[in-house]
């Protein structure tokens, strides 16, 4: 198995009106990014622990609100 080193990982980010987050349910075996364009899907991701940790959850919730606006 080849080891890849990532120098810059963002758990959650906003790109062109899309919320992009690492699916933390897949870690540590896979690095999977998921895209959200609907606030309800962001809420489901928070509920299903796709994103974890208070700061990342807070940012995800704020981005979800921005999508809803």
Secondary structure, DSSP 8 states (H G I E B T S, - for coil): ------S---SEEEETTEEEEE-TTSTTT---EEEE-SHHHHHHHHHTTSS-SHHHHHHHHHHHHHHH-
